[in-house]
């Protein structure tokens, strides 16, 4: 990097989802990118300004490999394994050596690893799964999502005392919707949860995937796996793509439902505005994503040649970590960015990433979050926050640096619950 003193920062441990560390603002004021230390000893860059972040995420000269992880505070995982990538809503770069996996499964993961593919190969894989996540398809699933949310809200509000909204409401909604779209039969959702939410070995998860693909081959449905089996993708590619999709997205949706709830319950005037005018919910979803972004840094990009971005030279072979948390609060793009405002035009935030590797399921995520928050705030007018772990700093969810949702304890006066529930 040219024009900056050689001092590599590390990711701070004092961040929370709704109150990022002041380090991000400090780095943003210094330069579009500042040197960042990685666990393997590499010195790369962290980008916290909005324009530079978008430019990098859209530039095909930045590759998805290698998977260098930024150095930060103590955390529960020190390599990118299956459980860690699940927590990030991301695909798995490679299983750990201590997590045995059969050769066929390894070939499948390598063939369809969306986080280790660039260019035309990545585009082909992405196109193969994109159809079921289109705006049209998401709208068709609207009644299904509505009914699912209503069922889980009823269960949530049946509790007499404080209840964890994350585990009892957000996670089930996200997991069941994810299974429905991908092609996991509703009877097998508990197995999915055991493998991909609670976490099991990579081999156990892959064995589950094979059985799901077999079931869909015998009984096609309206889902991603059925589409893949009817396409020109090989069985190896189908299983690999299924692995990527089952490891991605459901956790980030659950996180956002929980974090949006915390944001509203700690900002009662904003909650009152949404309750008074539910039509504000569309823009509010974008503000939830802007202020509560899950990823402190996205999976890294590495320059394939010398590249200049916003006056900063990224050398060939140098790795860059884009920070949605930093970019989403850049005052050069968002006015008064530290203020949570459901009326703000927050479209264009980087909460779903951006460019060719942007979140493929973002329209589905929006629909789930919108339905979950709308029913929650209208169906439980006396809902109040008892405590939320995420209001205090916690270890990152995984090496790429994501926030944990944590337990979100809520309570309501049951006499105030909407009779429609």
C-alpha positions as CSV (number, residue, x, y, z in Angstrom):
1,X,0.0,0.0,0.0
2,X,1.4,3.4,-0.9
3,X,1.2,6.6,1.1
4,X,0.5,5.0,4.5
5,X,2.8,4.3,7.5
6,X,3.5,0.6,8.0
7,X,1.4,-0.2,11.0
8,X,-1.0,-3.1,10.6
9,X,-4.2,-3.0,12.7
10,X,-6.1,-5.9,14.1
11,X,-9.8,-6.2,14.4
12,X,-11.2,-4.7,17.6
13,X,-12.9,-6.7,20.3
14,X,-15.1,-3.9,21.6
15,X,-17.7,-4.0,18.9
16,X,-21.4,-4.9,19.2
17,X,-23.9,-5.3,16.3
18,X,-25.6,-2.0,16.9
19,X,-22.5,-0.1,18.3
20,X,-19.4,-0.8,16.3
21,X,-16.0,-0.1,17.7
22,X,-14.8,3.5,17.3
23,X,-11.8,2.0,15.5
24,X,-13.8,1.7,12.3
25,X,-14.5,5.4,12.2
26,X,-10.9,6.2,13.0
27,X,-9.6,4.0,10.2
28,X,-12.2,5.5,7.8
29,X,-10.9,9.0,8.7
30,X,-7.3,7.9,8.0
31,X,-7.7,6.5,4.5
32,X,-9.9,4.5,2.2
33,X,-7.9,1.4,3.4
34,X,-5.4,0.8,6.2
35,X,-3.0,-2.0,6.7
36,X,-4.5,-5.1,8.4
37,X,-2.7,-8.0,10.0
38,X,-3.8,-11.6,9.0
39,X,-3.4,-14.7,11.0
40,X,-0.8,-16.2,8.6
41,X,1.5,-13.2,9.0
42,X,0.4,-11.5,5.8
43,X,-0.2,-7.7,5.9
44,X,-3.1,-6.7,3.8
45,X,-5.7,-4.0,4.0
46,X,-9.1,-3.3,5.6
47,X,-11.5,-1.1,3.7
48,X,-14.0,0.9,5.7
49,X,-15.1,3.6,3.2
50,X,-18.2,3.0,1.2
51,X,-17.0,3.9,-2.3
52,X,-13.7,2.0,-2.0
53,X,-15.6,-1.0,-0.7
54,X,-18.1,-1.1,-3.6
55,X,-15.3,-0.7,-6.1
56,X,-13.3,-3.7,-4.7
57,X,-16.4,-6.0,-4.4
58,X,-17.3,-5.2,-8.1
59,X,-13.8,-5.6,-9.5
60,X,-13.1,-9.0,-11.2
61,X,-9.4,-8.4,-10.7
62,X,-9.8,-9.4,-7.0
63,X,-10.0,-13.1,-6.4
64,X,-11.8,-15.1,-3.8
65,X,-8.6,-17.0,-2.9
66,X,-6.6,-17.5,-0.8
67,X,-8.7,-17.6,2.4
68,X,-6.6,-15.5,4.7
69,X,-8.4,-14.6,8.0
70,X,-7.9,-11.2,9.7
71,X,-6.2,-11.2,13.1
72,X,-8.5,-10.1,15.9
73,X,-9.4,-10.8,19.5
74,X,-9.8,-14.3,20.9
75,X,-12.6,-16.3,19.2
76,X,-14.0,-19.8,19.3
77,X,-12.5,-21.0,16.0
78,X,-9.0,-20.6,14.7
79,X,-9.5,-22.2,11.2
80,X,-12.3,-22.0,8.7
81,X,-14.1,-25.2,9.2
82,X,-17.7,-26.3,8.6
83,X,-19.1,-24.9,11.8
84,X,-17.3,-21.6,11.4
85,X,-18.4,-21.1,7.8
86,X,-22.0,-22.0,8.8
87,X,-21.9,-19.2,11.4
88,X,-20.8,-16.8,8.7
89,X,-23.6,-17.8,6.3
90,X,-20.9,-18.9,3.9
91,X,-19.6,-21.8,2.1
92,X,-16.7,-23.9,3.3
93,X,-13.3,-23.3,1.8
94,X,-11.9,-26.7,3.0
95,X,-12.6,-29.1,5.8
96,X,-10.1,-29.3,8.7
97,X,-7.6,-32.2,8.6
98,X,-9.0,-33.4,11.9
99,X,-12.5,-33.6,10.5
100,X,-12.3,-36.6,8.2
101,X,-14.2,-36.5,4.9
102,X,-14.5,-39.0,2.1
103,X,-12.8,-38.2,-1.2
104,X,-16.1,-37.9,-3.2
105,X,-17.3,-35.3,-0.8
106,X,-14.0,-33.4,-1.1
107,X,-14.4,-33.4,-4.8
108,X,-17.9,-32.0,-4.5
109,X,-16.9,-29.2,-2.2
110,X,-14.0,-28.3,-4.5
111,X,-16.2,-28.3,-7.6
112,X,-18.9,-26.1,-6.2
113,X,-17.2,-23.9,-3.6
114,X,-18.6,-20.5,-4.4
115,X,-16.1,-18.9,-2.1
116,X,-13.2,-20.3,-4.1
117,X,-14.4,-19.7,-7.6
118,X,-14.0,-16.7,-9.9
119,X,-15.2,-15.6,-13.3
120,X,-17.1,-17.9,-15.6
121,X,-17.0,-21.0,-13.4
122,X,-18.4,-19.0,-10.5
123,X,-21.1,-17.5,-12.7
124,X,-22.2,-20.9,-14.0
125,X,-22.6,-22.3,-10.4
126,X,-24.4,-19.2,-9.3
127,X,-26.8,-19.2,-12.2
128,X,-27.6,-22.9,-11.4
129,X,-29.2,-21.9,-8.0
130,X,-30.4,-18.4,-8.6
131,X,-33.9,-19.0,-10.0
132,X,-35.5,-20.0,-6.7
133,X,-34.2,-16.8,-5.0
134,X,-35.7,-14.4,-7.6
135,X,-38.2,-11.7,-6.6
136,X,-41.0,-13.6,-8.4
137,X,-40.2,-16.9,-6.6
138,X,-40.0,-15.1,-3.2
139,X,-43.3,-13.5,-3.7
140,X,-44.9,-16.8,-4.5
141,X,-43.6,-18.1,-1.1
142,X,-45.2,-15.2,0.7
143,X,-48.2,-17.0,2.1
144,X,-46.0,-19.9,3.3
145,X,-43.6,-17.5,5.1
146,X,-46.5,-15.7,6.6
147,X,-48.1,-18.8,8.0
148,X,-44.7,-20.1,9.3
149,X,-44.0,-16.8,11.1
150,X,-47.5,-16.8,12.6
151,X,-47.1,-20.3,14.0
152,X,-43.7,-19.5,15.6
153,X,-45.0,-16.2,17.0
154,X,-47.9,-18.0,18.7
155,X,-45.4,-20.4,20.3
156,X,-43.1,-17.6,21.3
157,X,-45.9,-15.6,23.0
158,X,-47.2,-18.7,24.8
159,X,-44.3,-18.5,27.2
160,X,-45.2,-17.0,30.6
161,X,-41.7,-15.7,31.5
162,X,-38.8,-14.3,29.5
163,X,-38.1,-16.3,26.3
164,X,-35.1,-16.2,23.9
165,X,-36.4,-14.7,20.7
166,X,-33.4,-15.8,18.8
167,X,-33.6,-19.6,19.5
168,X,-37.4,-19.8,19.8
169,X,-38.5,-17.5,16.9
170,X,-35.7,-16.3,14.6
171,X,-33.8,-19.5,14.2
172,X,-36.8,-21.8,13.5
173,X,-38.3,-19.3,10.9
174,X,-35.0,-19.1,9.1
175,X,-34.2,-22.8,9.2
176,X,-37.6,-24.0,8.0
177,X,-37.8,-21.4,5.2
178,X,-34.2,-22.4,4.1
179,X,-35.1,-26.1,4.0
180,X,-38.3,-25.4,2.0
181,X,-36.5,-23.4,-0.7
182,X,-33.5,-25.8,-1.0
183,X,-35.5,-29.0,-1.0
184,X,-35.3,-30.5,2.5
185,X,-38.7,-32.2,3.4
186,X,-40.3,-30.6,6.4
187,X,-40.1,-33.9,8.3
188,X,-36.3,-33.7,8.1
189,X,-36.0,-30.1,9.3
190,X,-34.9,-31.4,12.8
191,X,-32.0,-33.2,11.1
192,X,-31.0,-30.1,9.2
193,X,-31.0,-28.1,12.5
194,X,-28.9,-30.8,14.1
195,X,-26.3,-30.7,11.3
196,X,-26.3,-27.1,10.1
197,X,-27.5,-25.0,13.0
198,X,-26.2,-26.8,16.1
199,X,-23.2,-28.2,14.1
200,X,-21.9,-31.7,13.4
201,X,-18.9,-33.1,11.5
202,X,-18.5,-32.3,7.9
203,X,-18.9,-35.9,6.9
204,X,-22.2,-36.2,8.8
205,X,-23.5,-33.1,7.1
206,X,-22.4,-34.4,3.7
207,X,-24.1,-37.8,4.3
208,X,-27.3,-35.9,5.2
209,X,-27.0,-33.9,1.9
210,X,-26.6,-37.1,-0.1
211,X,-29.8,-38.6,1.4
212,X,-31.7,-35.4,0.7
213,X,-30.6,-35.3,-2.9
214,X,-31.6,-39.0,-3.2
215,X,-35.0,-38.2,-1.8
216,X,-35.5,-35.3,-4.2
217,X,-34.4,-37.5,-7.2
218,X,-37.2,-39.9,-6.3
219,X,-39.7,-37.3,-5.4
220,X,-39.1,-34.0,-7.3
221,X,-40.5,-30.7,-5.8
222,X,-40.4,-27.0,-6.4
223,X,-37.0,-26.3,-5.0
224,X,-33.3,-25.8,-5.7
225,X,-32.2,-29.4,-5.5
226,X,-34.9,-30.5,-7.9
227,X,-33.8,-27.8,-10.4
228,X,-30.2,-28.9,-10.1
229,X,-31.0,-32.5,-10.7
230,X,-32.9,-31.6,-13.9
231,X,-30.0,-29.5,-15.2
232,X,-26.7,-30.3,-16.8
233,X,-24.9,-30.2,-13.5
234,X,-23.2,-33.5,-12.5
235,X,-24.1,-35.3,-9.3
236,X,-20.8,-34.2,-7.8
237,X,-21.7,-30.6,-8.6
238,X,-25.3,-31.0,-7.3
239,X,-24.1,-32.3,-3.9
240,X,-21.4,-29.6,-3.7
241,X,-23.9,-26.8,-4.4
242,X,-26.4,-28.3,-1.9
243,X,-23.6,-28.3,0.7
244,X,-22.9,-24.7,0.0
245,X,-26.5,-23.6,0.2
246,X,-27.3,-25.6,3.4
247,X,-24.2,-24.0,5.0
248,X,-25.3,-20.5,4.0
249,X,-27.9,-17.8,4.8
250,X,-30.2,-19.2,7.5
251,X,-28.0,-18.0,10.3
252,X,-27.7,-14.5,8.9
253,X,-31.5,-14.3,8.6
254,X,-31.9,-15.4,12.2
255,X,-29.3,-13.0,13.3
256,X,-31.0,-10.1,11.5
257,X,-34.4,-10.9,12.9
258,X,-33.0,-10.9,16.4
259,X,-30.8,-7.8,15.9
260,X,-33.6,-5.8,14.3
261,X,-35.8,-6.6,17.2
262,X,-33.1,-5.4,19.6
263,X,-32.8,-2.2,17.6
264,X,-36.5,-1.5,17.7
265,X,-36.9,-2.3,21.4
266,X,-34.0,0.0,22.4
267,X,-35.4,2.8,20.1
268,X,-39.0,3.1,21.2
269,X,-39.7,6.1,19.1
270,X,-38.7,4.3,15.9
271,X,-40.8,1.3,17.0
272,X,-43.8,3.5,17.4
273,X,-43.4,4.9,13.9
274,X,-43.4,1.5,12.4
275,X,-46.4,0.4,14.4
276,X,-48.3,3.5,13.3
277,X,-47.4,3.0,9.7
278,X,-46.5,-0.5,8.7
279,X,-45.8,0.7,5.1
280,X,-42.5,2.0,6.5
281,X,-41.3,-1.6,6.9
282,X,-39.8,-1.8,3.4
283,X,-37.3,1.0,3.9
284,X,-36.8,-0.1,7.6
285,X,-35.5,-3.5,6.5
286,X,-32.7,-1.7,4.7
287,X,-31.9,0.3,7.8
288,X,-31.9,-2.9,9.8
289,X,-29.3,-4.2,7.4
290,X,-27.2,-1.1,7.4
291,X,-27.0,-0.5,11.1
292,X,-26.9,-4.2,12.1
293,X,-24.7,-5.8,9.5
294,X,-23.5,-9.2,10.6
295,X,-20.1,-9.1,8.9
296,X,-17.3,-7.0,10.4
297,X,-15.3,-8.1,7.3
298,X,-16.4,-10.1,4.3
299,X,-14.5,-13.1,3.0
300,X,-11.2,-11.6,1.7
301,X,-10.3,-10.6,-1.8
302,X,-6.8,-10.8,-3.2
303,X,-5.5,-8.6,-6.0
304,X,-4.4,-10.6,-9.1
305,X,-2.5,-7.5,-10.4
306,X,-1.5,-4.1,-9.1
307,X,-4.7,-2.2,-8.7
308,X,-5.4,1.4,-7.6
309,X,-8.6,2.0,-5.6
310,X,-9.5,5.5,-4.4
311,X,-5.8,6.5,-4.6
312,X,-4.6,3.4,-2.7
313,X,-2.4,0.9,-4.5
314,X,-3.2,-2.7,-3.8
315,X,-0.2,-4.8,-4.8
316,X,-0.6,-8.1,-6.8
317,X,-1.0,-10.9,-4.2
318,X,-2.1,-8.5,-1.4
319,X,-5.3,-9.4,0.4
320,X,-8.1,-7.0,1.2
321,X,-10.9,-7.3,3.7
322,X,-14.0,-5.2,3.0
323,X,-15.9,-4.1,6.2
324,X,-19.7,-3.7,5.7
325,X,-19.8,-2.5,9.3
326,X,-17.4,0.3,8.4
327,X,-18.7,1.2,5.0
328,X,-22.4,1.2,6.1
329,X,-21.6,4.0,8.5
330,X,-19.5,6.1,6.2
331,X,-20.7,9.8,6.5
332,X,-19.6,10.4,2.9
333,X,-22.5,8.2,1.8
334,X,-25.0,8.1,4.6
335,X,-26.0,11.3,6.4
336,X,-25.7,11.1,10.2
337,X,-24.8,7.4,9.9
338,X,-24.7,6.6,13.6
339,X,-28.4,7.4,13.9
340,X,-30.9,4.5,13.5
341,X,-33.8,5.9,11.4
342,X,-36.5,3.7,9.9
343,X,-37.4,6.5,7.5
344,X,-33.9,6.7,6.0
345,X,-33.2,5.7,2.4
346,X,-30.6,3.0,3.2
347,X,-30.8,1.2,-0.1
348,X,-27.3,0.5,-1.4
349,X,-25.9,-0.6,2.0
350,X,-23.4,-3.4,1.9
351,X,-25.1,-5.7,4.5
352,X,-25.7,-8.3,1.7
353,X,-22.3,-7.7,0.2
354,X,-22.1,-6.4,-3.4
355,X,-21.0,-7.4,-6.9
356,X,-20.7,-10.9,-8.4
357,X,-20.4,-12.5,-4.9
358,X,-23.3,-10.6,-3.3
359,X,-25.8,-12.6,-1.3
360,X,-27.8,-14.7,-3.7
361,X,-30.6,-15.1,-1.2
362,X,-31.1,-11.5,-0.3
363,X,-34.6,-11.1,-1.6
364,X,-35.7,-14.2,0.4
365,X,-34.0,-12.8,3.5
366,X,-35.8,-9.5,3.1
367,X,-39.1,-11.3,2.9
368,X,-38.4,-13.4,6.0
369,X,-37.2,-10.4,8.1
370,X,-40.1,-8.2,7.0
371,X,-42.7,-10.8,7.9
372,X,-41.1,-11.8,11.1
373,X,-40.7,-8.2,12.4
374,X,-44.1,-7.0,11.1
375,X,-46.0,-9.8,12.9
376,X,-43.9,-9.4,16.0
377,X,-44.5,-5.7,16.5
378,X,-48.2,-5.8,15.6
379,X,-49.0,-9.1,17.3
380,X,-47.3,-8.2,20.6
381,X,-47.8,-4.5,21.3
382,X,-46.4,-4.9,24.9
383,X,-43.3,-6.7,23.9
384,X,-40.3,-5.6,25.9
385,X,-36.6,-6.4,26.0
386,X,-35.4,-8.1,29.2
387,X,-31.8,-8.6,28.1
388,X,-29.7,-9.1,25.0
389,X,-26.2,-10.6,25.0
390,X,-25.4,-8.7,21.8
391,X,-25.6,-5.4,23.7
392,X,-22.2,-6.4,25.2
393,X,-19.1,-7.4,23.2
394,X,-18.9,-11.2,22.5
395,X,-16.2,-13.3,20.6
396,X,-16.6,-13.2,16.9
397,X,-18.7,-16.0,15.4
398,X,-15.9,-17.2,13.2
399,X,-12.5,-16.3,11.7
400,X,-13.9,-14.1,8.9
401,X,-15.2,-11.9,11.7
402,X,-19.0,-11.9,12.2
403,X,-21.1,-10.9,15.1
404,X,-23.0,-13.4,17.2
405,X,-26.7,-12.7,17.7
406,X,-26.6,-14.1,21.2
407,X,-29.7,-14.7,23.4
408,X,-32.4,-12.0,23.1
409,X,-34.7,-12.3,26.1
410,X,-38.1,-10.7,25.6
411,X,-41.3,-10.7,27.6
412,X,-44.9,-9.5,27.0
413,X,-48.0,-9.1,28.9
414,X,-50.1,-12.0,27.6
415,X,-53.3,-10.0,28.0
416,X,-52.0,-7.6,25.4
417,X,-51.4,-10.2,22.7
418,X,-53.4,-9.7,19.5
419,X,-56.5,-12.0,19.5
420,X,-55.7,-13.0,15.9
421,X,-52.8,-14.9,17.2
